Amino acid sequence: MPVSKRLQLVLGTLLTLATLAWAPTAASAAPVATGTRAGPVGAPVSILAQATAQRQAMAHALAATSCLADPVTIRSTSNGRYVSAELGYGGSSYAMLRARATAVGPWEKFYLCWGDGYSADQWALLAAGNADYVSAELGYTGSSYAMLRARATALGPWEKFRWLTNGNDELLSVQNGRYVSAELGYTGSSYAMLRARATAIGPWEQFTISYV
């Protein structure tokens, strides 16, 4: 199926139902610099809390597999770079996620999605650039084990992540129980590759997820 058609199928209902997800008020319309949006009374609300509230508001009206209308960016707190889906790569590296961009374009935008059986803190990521879901490649080995790639057309176990927040944001693969790391020790075209491989949270496992 063409990319544009897949994106239309996944997100087509969201524009008409966006008011169910988030009805901005004067206090909540503008993002704030800390990666939060102001709540209805002006108090900062985390992006995770905002997204969860949107999801709950939309759940009764949308299909089993749904996405929020507003895209997000994911930025590594260690190197300050935005995560890109490398759609120019080929083969088994196609759409690899890397924390390497200094500006936001189509490859740096993702939609927050969920499917049947997802708990409140479990999410999938849909790349805006190709309308594919992000997978943790648990069949890969060596230094590519659990590489994140935007290549799936449907949700399965490898596409499910927990979104945690503890000052910064962390992503954890539900399938292997590992935190997502930005591999800042890698070089060349693999620099800052995202992999679900860490058993504890350190600097490379911390990100900032923000609305675009």
Biotite code that builds the C-alpha atoms (Angstrom):
import biotite.structure as struc

atoms = struc.array([
    struc.Atom([0.000, 0.000, 0.000], chain_id="A", res_id=1, res_name="MET", atom_name="CA", element="C"),
    struc.Atom([1.403, 3.463, -0.837], chain_id="A", res_id=2, res_name="PRO", atom_name="CA", element="C"),
    struc.Atom([2.769, 5.430, 2.110], chain_id="A", res_id=3, res_name="VAL", atom_name="CA", element="C"),
    struc.Atom([0.229, 8.222, 1.676], chain_id="A", res_id=4, res_name="SER", atom_name="CA", element="C"),
    struc.Atom([-2.658, 5.736, 1.782], chain_id="A", res_id=5, res_name="LYS", atom_name="CA", element="C"),
    struc.Atom([-1.334, 4.006, 4.921], chain_id="A", res_id=6, res_name="ARG", atom_name="CA", element="C"),
    struc.Atom([-0.949, 7.348, 6.677], chain_id="A", res_id=7, res_name="LEU", atom_name="CA", element="C"),
    struc.Atom([-4.450, 8.315, 5.626], chain_id="A", res_id=8, res_name="GLN", atom_name="CA", element="C"),
    struc.Atom([-5.886, 5.062, 6.991], chain_id="A", res_id=9, res_name="LEU", atom_name="CA", element="C"),
    struc.Atom([-4.100, 5.395, 10.335], chain_id="A", res_id=10, res_name="VAL", atom_name="CA", element="C"),
    struc.Atom([-4.614, 9.113, 10.869], chain_id="A", res_id=11, res_name="LEU", atom_name="CA", element="C"),
    struc.Atom([-7.574, 9.969, 8.665], chain_id="A", res_id=12, res_name="GLY", atom_name="CA", element="C"),
    struc.Atom([-10.146, 10.213, 11.428], chain_id="A", res_id=13, res_name="THR", atom_name="CA", element="C"),
    struc.Atom([-7.939, 12.233, 13.748], chain_id="A", res_id=14, res_name="LEU", atom_name="CA", element="C"),
    struc.Atom([-8.422, 15.637, 12.167], chain_id="A", res_id=15, res_name="LEU", atom_name="CA", element="C"),
    struc.Atom([-12.176, 15.452, 12.566], chain_id="A", res_id=16, res_name="THR", atom_name="CA", element="C"),
    struc.Atom([-11.913, 14.040, 16.075], chain_id="A", res_id=17, res_name="LEU", atom_name="CA", element="C"),
    struc.Atom([-8.998, 16.155, 17.299], chain_id="A", res_id=18, res_name="ALA", atom_name="CA", element="C"),
    struc.Atom([-11.235, 18.140, 19.614], chain_id="A", res_id=19, res_name="THR", atom_name="CA", element="C"),
    struc.Atom([-11.889, 14.921, 21.519], chain_id="A", res_id=20, res_name="LEU", atom_name="CA", element="C"),
    struc.Atom([-8.154, 14.578, 22.107], chain_id="A", res_id=21, res_name="ALA", atom_name="CA", element="C"),
    struc.Atom([-7.341, 18.102, 23.207], chain_id="A", res_id=22, res_name="TRP", atom_name="CA", element="C"),
    struc.Atom([-9.460, 21.227, 23.249], chain_id="A", res_id=23, res_name="ALA", atom_name="CA", element="C"),
    struc.Atom([-6.971, 24.077, 23.828], chain_id="A", res_id=24, res_name="PRO", atom_name="CA", element="C"),
    struc.Atom([-7.792, 26.862, 26.202], chain_id="A", res_id=25, res_name="THR", atom_name="CA", element="C"),
    struc.Atom([-6.062, 30.226, 26.403], chain_id="A", res_id=26, res_name="ALA", atom_name="CA", element="C"),
    struc.Atom([-3.766, 28.774, 29.045], chain_id="A", res_id=27, res_name="ALA", atom_name="CA", element="C"),
    struc.Atom([-3.087, 25.488, 27.252], chain_id="A", res_id=28, res_name="SER", atom_name="CA", element="C"),
    struc.Atom([-2.607, 26.538, 23.634], chain_id="A", res_id=29, res_name="ALA", atom_name="CA", element="C"),
    struc.Atom([1.121, 27.299, 23.615], chain_id="A", res_id=30, res_name="ALA", atom_name="CA", element="C"),
    struc.Atom([3.956, 24.864, 24.368], chain_id="A", res_id=31, res_name="PRO", atom_name="CA", element="C"),
    struc.Atom([6.399, 25.807, 27.103], chain_id="A", res_id=32, res_name="VAL", atom_name="CA", element="C"),
    struc.Atom([10.144, 25.433, 26.839], chain_id="A", res_id=33, res_name="ALA", atom_name="CA", element="C"),
    struc.Atom([10.476, 22.585, 29.334], chain_id="A", res_id=34, res_name="THR", atom_name="CA", element="C"),
    struc.Atom([8.737, 20.070, 27.072], chain_id="A", res_id=35, res_name="GLY", atom_name="CA", element="C"),
    struc.Atom([5.382, 20.501, 28.776], chain_id="A", res_id=36, res_name="THR", atom_name="CA", element="C"),
    struc.Atom([2.157, 22.208, 27.802], chain_id="A", res_id=37, res_name="ARG", atom_name="CA", element="C"),
    struc.Atom([0.365, 24.464, 30.191], chain_id="A", res_id=38, res_name="ALA", atom_name="CA", element="C"),
    struc.Atom([-2.737, 22.917, 31.731], chain_id="A", res_id=39, res_name="GLY", atom_name="CA", element="C"),
    struc.Atom([-6.147, 24.553, 31.929], chain_id="A", res_id=40, res_name="PRO", atom_name="CA", element="C"),
    struc.Atom([-5.162, 26.560, 35.014], chain_id="A", res_id=41, res_name="VAL", atom_name="CA", element="C"),
    struc.Atom([-1.663, 27.366, 33.779], chain_id="A", res_id=42, res_name="GLY", atom_name="CA", element="C"),
    struc.Atom([0.175, 24.650, 35.735], chain_id="A", res_id=43, res_name="ALA", atom_name="CA", element="C"),
    struc.Atom([2.718, 22.648, 33.697], chain_id="A", res_id=44, res_name="PRO", atom_name="CA", element="C"),
    struc.Atom([1.472, 19.240, 32.605], chain_id="A", res_id=45, res_name="VAL", atom_name="CA", element="C"),
    struc.Atom([3.969, 16.643, 31.390], chain_id="A", res_id=46, res_name="SER", atom_name="CA", element="C"),
    struc.Atom([3.791, 15.539, 27.786], chain_id="A", res_id=47, res_name="ILE", atom_name="CA", element="C"),
    struc.Atom([3.115, 12.003, 29.019], chain_id="A", res_id=48, res_name="LEU", atom_name="CA", element="C"),
    struc.Atom([0.177, 13.174, 31.134], chain_id="A", res_id=49, res_name="ALA", atom_name="CA", element="C"),
    struc.Atom([-1.139, 15.276, 28.258], chain_id="A", res_id=50, res_name="GLN", atom_name="CA", element="C"),
    struc.Atom([-0.889, 12.394, 25.792], chain_id="A", res_id=51, res_name="ALA", atom_name="CA", element="C"),
    struc.Atom([-2.526, 9.972, 28.212], chain_id="A", res_id=52, res_name="THR", atom_name="CA", element="C"),
    struc.Atom([-5.433, 12.357, 28.754], chain_id="A", res_id=53, res_name="ALA", atom_name="CA", element="C"),
    struc.Atom([-5.852, 12.781, 24.997], chain_id="A", res_id=54, res_name="GLN", atom_name="CA", element="C"),
    struc.Atom([-5.821, 9.022, 24.517], chain_id="A", res_id=55, res_name="ARG", atom_name="CA", element="C"),
    struc.Atom([-8.456, 8.466, 27.195], chain_id="A", res_id=56, res_name="GLN", atom_name="CA", element="C"),
    struc.Atom([-10.688, 11.132, 25.657], chain_id="A", res_id=57, res_name="ALA", atom_name="CA", element="C"),
    struc.Atom([-10.401, 9.551, 22.221], chain_id="A", res_id=58, res_name="MET", atom_name="CA", element="C"),
    struc.Atom([-10.681, 5.887, 23.197], chain_id="A", res_id=59, res_name="ALA", atom_name="CA", element="C"),
    struc.Atom([-14.448, 5.641, 22.952], chain_id="A", res_id=60, res_name="HIS", atom_name="CA", element="C"),
    struc.Atom([-14.586, 7.198, 19.492], chain_id="A", res_id=61, res_name="ALA", atom_name="CA", element="C"),
    struc.Atom([-11.692, 5.649, 17.568], chain_id="A", res_id=62, res_name="LEU", atom_name="CA", element="C"),
    struc.Atom([-10.721, 2.290, 16.146], chain_id="A", res_id=63, res_name="ALA", atom_name="CA", element="C"),
    struc.Atom([-8.731, -0.249, 18.147], chain_id="A", res_id=64, res_name="ALA", atom_name="CA", element="C"),
    struc.Atom([-5.474, 0.956, 16.582], chain_id="A", res_id=65, res_name="THR", atom_name="CA", element="C"),
    struc.Atom([-5.307, 4.736, 16.842], chain_id="A", res_id=66, res_name="SER", atom_name="CA", element="C"),
    struc.Atom([-2.843, 7.614, 16.969], chain_id="A", res_id=67, res_name="CYS", atom_name="CA", element="C"),
    struc.Atom([-2.919, 11.061, 18.529], chain_id="A", res_id=68, res_name="LEU", atom_name="CA", element="C"),
    struc.Atom([-3.307, 13.921, 16.068], chain_id="A", res_id=69, res_name="ALA", atom_name="CA", element="C"),
    struc.Atom([-0.258, 15.933, 17.161], chain_id="A", res_id=70, res_name="ASP", atom_name="CA", element="C"),
    struc.Atom([3.195, 14.635, 16.162], chain_id="A", res_id=71, res_name="PRO", atom_name="CA", element="C"),
    struc.Atom([6.089, 14.627, 18.601], chain_id="A", res_id=72, res_name="VAL", atom_name="CA", element="C"),
    struc.Atom([9.849, 14.832, 18.416], chain_id="A", res_id=73, res_name="THR", atom_name="CA", element="C"),
    struc.Atom([12.286, 12.702, 20.413], chain_id="A", res_id=74, res_name="ILE", atom_name="CA", element="C"),
    struc.Atom([15.556, 14.354, 21.396], chain_id="A", res_id=75, res_name="ARG", atom_name="CA", element="C"),
    struc.Atom([18.532, 12.756, 23.126], chain_id="A", res_id=76, res_name="SER", atom_name="CA", element="C"),
    struc.Atom([19.446, 14.658, 26.276], chain_id="A", res_id=77, res_name="THR", atom_name="CA", element="C"),
    struc.Atom([23.053, 13.467, 25.956], chain_id="A", res_id=78, res_name="SER", atom_name="CA", element="C"),
    struc.Atom([23.891, 14.995, 22.575], chain_id="A", res_id=79, res_name="ASN", atom_name="CA", element="C"),
    struc.Atom([20.945, 17.352, 22.100], chain_id="A", res_id=80, res_name="GLY", atom_name="CA", element="C"),
    struc.Atom([20.064, 15.840, 18.712], chain_id="A", res_id=81, res_name="ARG", atom_name="CA", element="C"),
    struc.Atom([16.644, 14.912, 17.408], chain_id="A", res_id=82, res_name="TYR", atom_name="CA", element="C"),
    struc.Atom([15.856, 11.306, 16.509], chain_id="A", res_id=83, res_name="VAL", atom_name="CA", element="C"),
    struc.Atom([15.555, 10.712, 12.752], chain_id="A", res_id=84, res_name="SER", atom_name="CA", element="C"),
    struc.Atom([14.154, 7.780, 10.805], chain_id="A", res_id=85, res_name="ALA", atom_name="CA", element="C"),
    struc.Atom([16.836, 7.228, 8.168], chain_id="A", res_id=86, res_name="GLU", atom_name="CA", element="C"),
    struc.Atom([14.595, 6.709, 5.153], chain_id="A", res_id=87, res_name="LEU", atom_name="CA", element="C"),
    struc.Atom([17.548, 7.090, 2.803], chain_id="A", res_id=88, res_name="GLY", atom_name="CA", element="C"),
    struc.Atom([19.193, 3.937, 4.133], chain_id="A", res_id=89, res_name="TYR", atom_name="CA", element="C"),
    struc.Atom([18.640, 0.585, 2.440], chain_id="A", res_id=90, res_name="GLY", atom_name="CA", element="C"),
    struc.Atom([18.349, -3.082, 3.289], chain_id="A", res_id=91, res_name="GLY", atom_name="CA", element="C"),
    struc.Atom([18.348, -4.106, 6.934], chain_id="A", res_id=92, res_name="SER", atom_name="CA", element="C"),
    struc.Atom([19.252, -0.545, 7.989], chain_id="A", res_id=93, res_name="SER", atom_name="CA", element="C"),
    struc.Atom([16.289, 1.074, 6.241], chain_id="A", res_id=94, res_name="TYR", atom_name="CA", element="C"),
    struc.Atom([14.541, 3.605, 8.508], chain_id="A", res_id=95, res_name="ALA", atom_name="CA", element="C"),
    struc.Atom([17.023, 3.087, 11.361], chain_id="A", res_id=96, res_name="MET", atom_name="CA", element="C"),
    struc.Atom([16.384, 5.543, 14.183], chain_id="A", res_id=97, res_name="LEU", atom_name="CA", element="C"),
    struc.Atom([19.361, 7.766, 15.049], chain_id="A", res_id=98, res_name="ARG", atom_name="CA", element="C"),
    struc.Atom([19.711, 10.769, 17.370], chain_id="A", res_id=99, res_name="ALA", atom_name="CA", element="C"),
    struc.Atom([21.612, 12.901, 14.866], chain_id="A", res_id=100, res_name="ARG", atom_name="CA", element="C"),
    struc.Atom([19.463, 15.810, 13.566], chain_id="A", res_id=101, res_name="ALA", atom_name="CA", element="C"),
    struc.Atom([19.940, 19.446, 14.578], chain_id="A", res_id=102, res_name="THR", atom_name="CA", element="C"),
    struc.Atom([16.605, 20.558, 13.098], chain_id="A", res_id=103, res_name="ALA", atom_name="CA", element="C"),
    struc.Atom([13.145, 19.049, 12.728], chain_id="A", res_id=104, res_name="VAL", atom_name="CA", element="C"),
    struc.Atom([11.907, 17.848, 9.354], chain_id="A", res_id=105, res_name="GLY", atom_name="CA", element="C"),
    struc.Atom([9.555, 15.058, 8.245], chain_id="A", res_id=106, res_name="PRO", atom_name="CA", element="C"),
    struc.Atom([12.008, 12.335, 9.294], chain_id="A", res_id=107, res_name="TRP", atom_name="CA", element="C"),
    struc.Atom([12.099, 13.687, 12.867], chain_id="A", res_id=108, res_name="GLU", atom_name="CA", element="C"),
    struc.Atom([8.337, 13.570, 13.503], chain_id="A", res_id=109, res_name="LYS", atom_name="CA", element="C"),
    struc.Atom([6.492, 10.664, 15.083], chain_id="A", res_id=110, res_name="PHE", atom_name="CA", element="C"),
    struc.Atom([2.908, 9.948, 16.103], chain_id="A", res_id=111, res_name="TYR", atom_name="CA", element="C"),
    struc.Atom([1.967, 8.371, 19.425], chain_id="A", res_id=112, res_name="LEU", atom_name="CA", element="C"),
    struc.Atom([-0.238, 5.329, 18.810], chain_id="A", res_id=113, res_name="CYS", atom_name="CA", element="C"),
    struc.Atom([-1.713, 2.352, 20.635], chain_id="A", res_id=114, res_name="TRP", atom_name="CA", element="C"),
    struc.Atom([-3.452, -0.910, 19.865], chain_id="A", res_id=115, res_name="GLY", atom_name="CA", element="C"),
    struc.Atom([-5.586, -3.622, 21.410], chain_id="A", res_id=116, res_name="ASP", atom_name="CA", element="C"),
    struc.Atom([-4.340, -4.736, 24.805], chain_id="A", res_id=117, res_name="GLY", atom_name="CA", element="C"),
    struc.Atom([-2.101, -1.728, 25.388], chain_id="A", res_id=118, res_name="TYR", atom_name="CA", element="C"),
    struc.Atom([-2.018, -0.539, 28.993], chain_id="A", res_id=119, res_name="SER", atom_name="CA", element="C"),
    struc.Atom([-2.091, 3.181, 29.784], chain_id="A", res_id=120, res_name="ALA", atom_name="CA", element="C"),
    struc.Atom([1.714, 3.512, 29.762], chain_id="A", res_id=121, res_name="ASP", atom_name="CA", element="C"),
    struc.Atom([2.271, 1.459, 26.579], chain_id="A", res_id=122, res_name="GLN", atom_name="CA", element="C"),
    struc.Atom([2.659, 3.165, 23.226], chain_id="A", res_id=123, res_name="TRP", atom_name="CA", element="C"),
    struc.Atom([3.702, 2.583, 19.641], chain_id="A", res_id=124, res_name="ALA", atom_name="CA", element="C"),
    struc.Atom([5.508, 5.119, 17.463], chain_id="A", res_id=125, res_name="LEU", atom_name="CA", element="C"),
    struc.Atom([4.493, 5.838, 13.873], chain_id="A", res_id=126, res_name="LEU", atom_name="CA", element="C"),
    struc.Atom([7.085, 7.633, 11.737], chain_id="A", res_id=127, res_name="ALA", atom_name="CA", element="C"),
    struc.Atom([5.578, 10.589, 9.881], chain_id="A", res_id=128, res_name="ALA", atom_name="CA", element="C"),
    struc.Atom([8.076, 10.208, 7.051], chain_id="A", res_id=129, res_name="GLY", atom_name="CA", element="C"),
    struc.Atom([6.932, 6.779, 5.859], chain_id="A", res_id=130, res_name="ASN", atom_name="CA", element="C"),
    struc.Atom([3.821, 5.950, 7.961], chain_id="A", res_id=131, res_name="ALA", atom_name="CA", element="C"),
    struc.Atom([5.434, 2.803, 9.380], chain_id="A", res_id=132, res_name="ASP", atom_name="CA", element="C"),
    struc.Atom([5.567, 1.774, 13.020], chain_id="A", res_id=133, res_name="TYR", atom_name="CA", element="C"),
    struc.Atom([8.850, 1.662, 14.923], chain_id="A", res_id=134, res_name="VAL", atom_name="CA", element="C"),
    struc.Atom([10.089, -1.866, 15.686], chain_id="A", res_id=135, res_name="SER", atom_name="CA", element="C"),
    struc.Atom([12.816, -3.135, 18.011], chain_id="A", res_id=136, res_name="ALA", atom_name="CA", element="C"),
    struc.Atom([14.682, -5.623, 15.808], chain_id="A", res_id=137, res_name="GLU", atom_name="CA", element="C"),
    struc.Atom([15.077, -8.424, 18.325], chain_id="A", res_id=138, res_name="LEU", atom_name="CA", element="C"),
    struc.Atom([16.095, -10.831, 15.587], chain_id="A", res_id=139, res_name="GLY", atom_name="CA", element="C"),
    struc.Atom([19.261, -8.867, 14.874], chain_id="A", res_id=140, res_name="TYR", atom_name="CA", element="C"),
    struc.Atom([22.508, -9.824, 16.619], chain_id="A", res_id=141, res_name="THR", atom_name="CA", element="C"),
    struc.Atom([25.728, -8.203, 17.784], chain_id="A", res_id=142, res_name="GLY", atom_name="CA", element="C"),
    struc.Atom([25.978, -4.421, 17.695], chain_id="A", res_id=143, res_name="SER", atom_name="CA", element="C"),
    struc.Atom([22.687, -4.188, 15.796], chain_id="A", res_id=144, res_name="SER", atom_name="CA", element="C"),
    struc.Atom([20.634, -6.191, 18.304], chain_id="A", res_id=145, res_name="TYR", atom_name="CA", element="C"),
    struc.Atom([17.296, -4.483, 19.041], chain_id="A", res_id=146, res_name="ALA", atom_name="CA", element="C"),
    struc.Atom([17.959, -1.627, 16.616], chain_id="A", res_id=147, res_name="MET", atom_name="CA", element="C"),
    struc.Atom([14.916, 0.610, 16.296], chain_id="A", res_id=148, res_name="LEU", atom_name="CA", element="C"),
    struc.Atom([13.577, 0.886, 12.730], chain_id="A", res_id=149, res_name="ARG", atom_name="CA", element="C"),
    struc.Atom([10.422, 2.480, 11.326], chain_id="A", res_id=150, res_name="ALA", atom_name="CA", element="C"),
    struc.Atom([9.464, -0.443, 9.096], chain_id="A", res_id=151, res_name="ARG", atom_name="CA", element="C"),
    struc.Atom([6.331, -2.229, 10.412], chain_id="A", res_id=152, res_name="ALA", atom_name="CA", element="C"),
    struc.Atom([2.934, -1.900, 8.755], chain_id="A", res_id=153, res_name="THR", atom_name="CA", element="C"),
    struc.Atom([1.050, -3.415, 11.703], chain_id="A", res_id=154, res_name="ALA", atom_name="CA", element="C"),
    struc.Atom([1.455, -3.587, 15.468], chain_id="A", res_id=155, res_name="LEU", atom_name="CA", element="C"),
    struc.Atom([2.987, -6.650, 17.095], chain_id="A", res_id=156, res_name="GLY", atom_name="CA", element="C"),
    struc.Atom([5.105, -7.369, 20.184], chain_id="A", res_id=157, res_name="PRO", atom_name="CA", element="C"),
    struc.Atom([8.224, -5.679, 18.768], chain_id="A", res_id=158, res_name="TRP", atom_name="CA", element="C"),
    struc.Atom([6.341, -2.406, 18.248], chain_id="A", res_id=159, res_name="GLU", atom_name="CA", element="C"),
    struc.Atom([5.181, -1.977, 21.850], chain_id="A", res_id=160, res_name="LYS", atom_name="CA", element="C"),
    struc.Atom([7.059, 0.357, 24.210], chain_id="A", res_id=161, res_name="PHE", atom_name="CA", element="C"),
    struc.Atom([6.563, 1.700, 27.705], chain_id="A", res_id=162, res_name="ARG", atom_name="CA", element="C"),
    struc.Atom([6.960, 5.457, 28.022], chain_id="A", res_id=163, res_name="TRP", atom_name="CA", element="C"),
    struc.Atom([8.427, 6.370, 31.409], chain_id="A", res_id=164, res_name="LEU", atom_name="CA", element="C"),
    struc.Atom([9.224, 9.767, 32.827], chain_id="A", res_id=165, res_name="THR", atom_name="CA", element="C"),
    struc.Atom([11.530, 10.681, 35.683], chain_id="A", res_id=166, res_name="ASN", atom_name="CA", element="C"),
    struc.Atom([12.593, 14.218, 34.932], chain_id="A", res_id=167, res_name="GLY", atom_name="CA", element="C"),
    struc.Atom([13.471, 13.072, 31.424], chain_id="A", res_id=168, res_name="ASN", atom_name="CA", element="C"),
    struc.Atom([11.675, 10.562, 29.214], chain_id="A", res_id=169, res_name="ASP", atom_name="CA", element="C"),
    struc.Atom([12.675, 6.927, 28.754], chain_id="A", res_id=170, res_name="GLU", atom_name="CA", element="C"),
    struc.Atom([11.405, 4.261, 26.374], chain_id="A", res_id=171, res_name="LEU", atom_name="CA", element="C"),
    struc.Atom([11.453, 0.567, 27.242], chain_id="A", res_id=172, res_name="LEU", atom_name="CA", element="C"),
    struc.Atom([10.748, -2.304, 24.864], chain_id="A", res_id=173, res_name="SER", atom_name="CA", element="C"),
    struc.Atom([7.921, -4.373, 26.334], chain_id="A", res_id=174, res_name="VAL", atom_name="CA", element="C"),
    struc.Atom([9.111, -7.464, 24.477], chain_id="A", res_id=175, res_name="GLN", atom_name="CA", element="C"),
    struc.Atom([12.655, -7.680, 25.869], chain_id="A", res_id=176, res_name="ASN", atom_name="CA", element="C"),
    struc.Atom([12.366, -5.404, 28.926], chain_id="A", res_id=177, res_name="GLY", atom_name="CA", element="C"),
    struc.Atom([15.332, -3.242, 27.847], chain_id="A", res_id=178, res_name="ARG", atom_name="CA", element="C"),
    struc.Atom([15.610, 0.543, 27.779], chain_id="A", res_id=179, res_name="TYR", atom_name="CA", element="C"),
    struc.Atom([16.231, 2.339, 24.517], chain_id="A", res_id=180, res_name="VAL", atom_name="CA", element="C"),
    struc.Atom([19.753, 3.761, 24.220], chain_id="A", res_id=181, res_name="SER", atom_name="CA", element="C"),
    struc.Atom([21.286, 6.257, 21.814], chain_id="A", res_id=182, res_name="ALA", atom_name="CA", element="C"),
    struc.Atom([24.585, 4.621, 20.884], chain_id="A", res_id=183, res_name="GLU", atom_name="CA", element="C"),
    struc.Atom([26.830, 7.671, 21.083], chain_id="A", res_id=184, res_name="LEU", atom_name="CA", element="C"),
    struc.Atom([29.918, 5.467, 20.992], chain_id="A", res_id=185, res_name="GLY", atom_name="CA", element="C"),
    struc.Atom([29.106, 4.313, 17.463], chain_id="A", res_id=186, res_name="TYR", atom_name="CA", element="C"),
    struc.Atom([30.588, 6.159, 14.499], chain_id="A", res_id=187, res_name="THR", atom_name="CA", element="C"),
    struc.Atom([29.791, 6.931, 10.887], chain_id="A", res_id=188, res_name="GLY", atom_name="CA", element="C"),
    struc.Atom([26.332, 6.066, 9.587], chain_id="A", res_id=189, res_name="SER", atom_name="CA", element="C"),
    struc.Atom([25.534, 4.174, 12.796], chain_id="A", res_id=190, res_name="SER", atom_name="CA", element="C"),
    struc.Atom([26.331, 7.088, 15.138], chain_id="A", res_id=191, res_name="TYR", atom_name="CA", element="C"),
    struc.Atom([23.625, 7.494, 17.819], chain_id="A", res_id=192, res_name="ALA", atom_name="CA", element="C"),
    struc.Atom([21.628, 4.501, 16.591], chain_id="A", res_id=193, res_name="MET", atom_name="CA", element="C"),
    struc.Atom([18.708, 3.736, 18.899], chain_id="A", res_id=194, res_name="LEU", atom_name="CA", element="C"),
    struc.Atom([18.698, 0.228, 20.391], chain_id="A", res_id=195, res_name="ARG", atom_name="CA", element="C"),
    struc.Atom([16.533, -1.402, 23.061], chain_id="A", res_id=196, res_name="ALA", atom_name="CA", element="C"),
    struc.Atom([19.437, -2.978, 24.910], chain_id="A", res_id=197, res_name="ARG", atom_name="CA", element="C"),
    struc.Atom([20.066, -1.274, 28.308], chain_id="A", res_id=198, res_name="ALA", atom_name="CA", element="C"),
    struc.Atom([19.181, -2.853, 31.656], chain_id="A", res_id=199, res_name="THR", atom_name="CA", element="C"),
    struc.Atom([19.464, 0.424, 33.569], chain_id="A", res_id=200, res_name="ALA", atom_name="CA", element="C"),
    struc.Atom([18.934, 4.120, 32.873], chain_id="A", res_id=201, res_name="ILE", atom_name="CA", element="C"),
    struc.Atom([22.022, 6.230, 32.229], chain_id="A", res_id=202, res_name="GLY", atom_name="CA", element="C"),
    struc.Atom([22.672, 9.379, 30.170], chain_id="A", res_id=203, res_name="PRO", atom_name="CA", element="C"),
    struc.Atom([22.265, 7.572, 26.833], chain_id="A", res_id=204, res_name="TRP", atom_name="CA", element="C"),
    struc.Atom([18.813, 6.283, 27.825], chain_id="A", res_id=205, res_name="GLU", atom_name="CA", element="C"),
    struc.Atom([17.303, 9.704, 28.533], chain_id="A", res_id=206, res_name="GLN", atom_name="CA", element="C"),
    struc.Atom([15.272, 11.664, 25.999], chain_id="A", res_id=207, res_name="PHE", atom_name="CA", element="C"),
    struc.Atom([12.920, 14.601, 25.775], chain_id="A", res_id=208, res_name="THR", atom_name="CA", element="C"),
    struc.Atom([9.636, 13.910, 24.004], chain_id="A", res_id=209, res_name="ILE", atom_name="CA", element="C"),
    struc.Atom([7.901, 17.122, 22.913], chain_id="A", res_id=210, res_name="SER", atom_name="CA", element="C"),
    struc.Atom([5.023, 18.184, 20.719], chain_id="A", res_id=211, res_name="TYR", atom_name="CA", element="C"),
    struc.Atom([6.119, 19.720, 17.415], chain_id="A", res_id=212, res_name="VAL", atom_name="CA", element="C"),
])
